[in-house]
């Protein structure tokens, strides 16, 4: 694989990730991580290091992408800043811990856990009915802290921003309206991504076999290519989310997520399918 090919693939991936992030309130990790993992392996990076670098770099990309999405959603009045910051600070701590756990976990375990999470996310996205909420939102500080920490830990372990988990929790448990849940989840993702990315950098320092231009488990070449398109496309996705129904788009992403998840688990290899 040439450097030009790698950059082109990452630029296209970043555009898809940014649009999904802004449109659906998710970090796009279900697309980014498998692509990064595949590229790193093609470049000769050890699979265990490759999956950790994919997680760490993914979280670093989620940071500016979620900030871009949050700003756009805020212009539409769809961000509850008090709740978002409370969730975010809690998620920062949880994500830092989750990334530390991942840095000590074998790569084969991480890829399978990530794959299972992707498959579950795809099923939820494809089958979930529109969620409506008419009640007042929950106003208990400890509820937000507990939700933030738990979701942050999961985010750190499998390298995701947490939006795909947080949006249904915010609607069903915390009683947010859907657009407010998507917008506010962007704020939380910025914090969780920052906490996890810092932890991946710290815990990867001095590790042998890292790809060039890496700080710990964060690779700046991949970050630059992905962020270059994900940031502007997050703003586009955020605008689109307020104008068109997302049913068809959700189904499309669910299919992509399902394929990526099964690929990471190793189902196609086990079945000897060349896909």
C-alpha positions in Angstrom: 0.0 0.0 0.0 1.4 3.4 -1.0 1.2 6.5 1.2 -1.1 8.2 -1.4 -3.5 5.3 -1.3 -3.5 5.3 2.5 -4.3 9.0 2.6 -7.1 8.8 0.0 -8.7 5.9 1.9 -8.5 7.9 5.2 -9.8 11.1 3.7 -12.9 9.2 2.3 -13.3 7.5 5.7 -13.1 10.8 7.5 -15.9 12.3 5.4 -18.2 9.4 6.1 -17.3 9.5 9.8 -17.9 13.2 10.1 -21.3 13.1 8.3 -22.4 10.2 10.5 -21.3 12.0 13.6 -23.2 15.2 12.9 -26.3 13.4 11.4 -26.8 10.7 14.0 -24.9 11.9 17.1 -22.3 9.1 16.9 -18.6 9.3 16.9 -18.1 7.3 13.7 -15.7 4.8 15.4 -17.5 1.9 13.9 -16.2 3.0 10.5 -12.8 4.5 11.5 -11.4 1.8 13.7 -11.7 -1.1 11.3 -10.2 1.0 8.4 -7.3 2.2 10.6 -6.7 -1.4 11.9 -6.7 -2.8 8.3 -4.3 -0.1 7.1 -1.9 -0.5 10.0 -1.7 -4.2 9.5 -1.0 -3.7 5.8 1.9 -1.4 6.8 3.3 -4.3 9.0 2.3 -3.1 12.4 1.7 -5.9 15.0 -2.1 -6.5 15.4 -2.1 -5.8 19.1 -0.4 -2.5 18.6 -2.5 -1.8 15.5 -5.8 -2.1 17.4 -4.6 0.1 20.2 -3.4 2.8 17.8 -6.7 2.6 15.9 -8.6 3.2 19.2 -6.3 6.0 20.4 -6.2 7.8 17.1 -10.0 7.4 16.6 -10.6 9.1 19.9 -8.3 12.0 18.9 -10.3 12.4 15.7 -13.6 12.3 17.6 -12.5 15.3 19.7 -12.5 18.0 17.0 -15.4 16.3 15.1 -17.6 16.3 18.2 -16.7 19.9 18.9 -17.7 20.9 15.4 -21.0 19.0 15.7 -21.7 20.5 19.1 -21.2 24.1 17.8 -23.6 23.5 14.9 -26.2 21.8 17.1 -25.9 24.7 19.6 -26.8 27.2 16.9 -30.1 25.2 16.5 -30.7 25.4 20.3 -30.2 21.6 20.7 -27.5 21.6 23.3 -28.1 21.5 27.1 -24.7 22.7 28.3 -25.1 22.1 32.0 -26.0 18.4 31.5 -23.5 17.9 28.7 -20.6 19.3 30.7 -21.5 17.2 33.8 -21.7 14.1 31.6 -18.6 15.1 29.9 -16.4 15.6 32.9 -17.6 12.2 34.3 -17.0 10.5 31.0 -13.5 12.0 30.8 -12.5 10.2 34.0 -14.2 7.0 32.9 -12.6 7.1 29.4 -9.1 7.6 30.9 -9.6 4.5 33.0 -11.0 2.5 30.1 -8.1 3.4 27.9 -5.7 2.2 30.6 -7.5 -1.1 30.8 -7.3 -1.5 27.0 -3.6 -0.8 27.0 -3.1 -3.9 29.2 -5.6 -6.1 27.3 -4.5 -8.5 24.5 -5.2 -7.3 21.0 -7.2 -10.4 20.0 -9.6 -9.7 22.9 -10.0 -6.0 22.0 -10.8 -6.7 18.4 -13.5 -9.2 19.3 -15.0 -7.0 22.0 -15.1 -4.1 19.5 -16.6 -6.3 16.9 -19.4 -7.5 19.2 -20.1 -3.9 20.2 -20.3 -2.9 16.5 -22.8 -5.7 15.8 -25.0 -4.8 18.7 -24.8 -1.1 17.7 -25.9 -2.1 14.1 -28.8 -4.1 15.4 -30.0 -1.3 17.7 -29.7 1.2 14.9 -31.6 -0.9 12.4 -34.4 -2.0 14.7 -34.9 0.9 17.2 -38.1 2.7 16.8 -38.2 6.6 16.9 -37.8 7.6 20.6 -40.1 10.4 21.8 -40.0 12.1 25.2 -42.5 14.5 26.6 -41.5 14.4 30.3 -39.1 16.8 32.0 -35.5 15.7 31.9 -33.9 14.1 34.9 -32.3 16.7 37.2 -30.2 14.5 39.5 -26.5 15.2 39.5 -25.4 11.7 40.6 -27.4 10.1 37.8 -25.4 12.1 35.3 -22.1 11.3 37.0 -22.8 7.6 37.1 -24.0 7.5 33.5 -20.9 9.6 32.4 -18.4 7.4 34.2 -19.8 4.1 33.0 -20.2 5.2 29.4 -16.7 6.7 29.6 -15.1 3.5 30.7 -16.8 1.6 27.7 -15.7 4.4 25.4 -12.1 4.1 26.5 -11.9 0.4 26.3 -13.2 0.1 22.8 -12.0 3.5 21.5 -15.4 5.2 20.8 -16.7 8.6 21.6 -19.8 7.2 23.3 -22.6 8.9 21.4 -24.1 5.7 19.9 -24.5 4.5 23.5 -25.4 7.8 25.1 -28.2 9.0 22.8 -30.6 6.2 23.7 -29.7 6.5 27.4 -30.3 10.3 27.3 -33.7 9.8 25.6 -35.0 6.8 27.5 -33.4 7.2 31.0 -32.6 10.9 31.2 -35.8 12.0 29.2 -34.1 14.2 26.6 -35.8 15.1 23.4 -34.1 13.4 20.4 -32.5 16.4 18.9 -31.3 17.6 22.3 -29.9 14.2 23.0 -27.9 14.2 19.8 -26.6 17.7 20.3 -25.8 17.3 24.0 -24.1 13.9 23.3 -21.6 15.8 21.1 -20.5 17.8 24.2 -20.1 14.6 26.2 -18.1 12.9 23.4 -15.6 15.8 23.3 -14.7 15.1 26.9 -14.7 11.3 26.7 -12.6 11.4 23.5 -10.1 13.8 25.2 -9.7 11.6 28.3 -9.3 8.4 26.3 -6.9 9.9 23.8 -4.6 11.3 26.6 -4.6 7.9 28.3 -3.7 6.1 25.1 -0.9 8.5 24.5 0.5 8.2 28.0 0.2 4.4 28.2 1.7 3.9 24.8 4.9 5.9 25.4 8.1 3.9 24.9 6.3 0.9 23.3 8.3 -0.7 20.5 6.8 -1.2 17.1 4.6 1.9 16.9 4.1 3.4 13.4 6.1 6.5 12.5 4.8 9.9 13.8 3.0 8.4 16.8 2.7 9.7 20.4 2.0 6.6 22.3 -1.0 4.9 20.7 -2.0 8.1 18.7 -0.8 8.3 15.2 -0.7 11.8 13.8 -0.6 10.9 10.1 -3.9 9.0 10.4 -5.3 11.7 12.6 -4.5 14.5 10.1 -6.0 12.7 7.2 -9.2 11.6 9.0 -9.7 15.0 10.8 -9.2 16.9 7.5 -12.6 15.7 6.2 -14.4 14.6 9.3 -14.5 18.1 10.9 -16.3 19.9 7.9 -18.5 16.9 7.2 -19.7 16.8 10.9 -21.0 20.3 10.4 -22.8 19.3 7.2 -24.3 16.2 8.9 -25.5 18.3 11.8 -27.3 20.7 9.4 -28.9 17.8 7.5 -30.1 16.2 10.7 -32.5 19.1 11.3 -34.0 19.0 7.7 -34.5 15.4 6.7 -35.6 12.1 8.3 -32.7 9.8 9.1 -34.4 6.5 8.7 -32.8 5.4 5.4 -29.4 6.8 6.4 -29.6 4.9 9.7 -30.3 1.6 7.8 -27.4 2.2 5.5 -25.0 2.8 8.4 -26.4 -0.2 10.2 -25.5 -2.4 7.3 -22.0 -1.0 7.1 -21.6 -1.4 10.9 -22.8 -5.0 10.8 -20.3 -5.9 8.1 -17.4 -4.1 10.0 -18.4 -5.8 13.3 -18.5 -9.3 11.8 -15.2 -8.6 10.0 -13.5 -7.6 13.3 -14.9 -10.6 15.1 -13.5 -12.9 12.4 -16.8 -14.5 11.3 -16.0 -14.2 7.6 -12.6 -15.7 8.0 -14.1 -18.6 10.1 -16.6 -19.2 7.3 -13.8 -18.9 4.7 -15.6 -16.1 2.9 -13.3 -13.7 0.9 -15.1 -10.6 2.0 
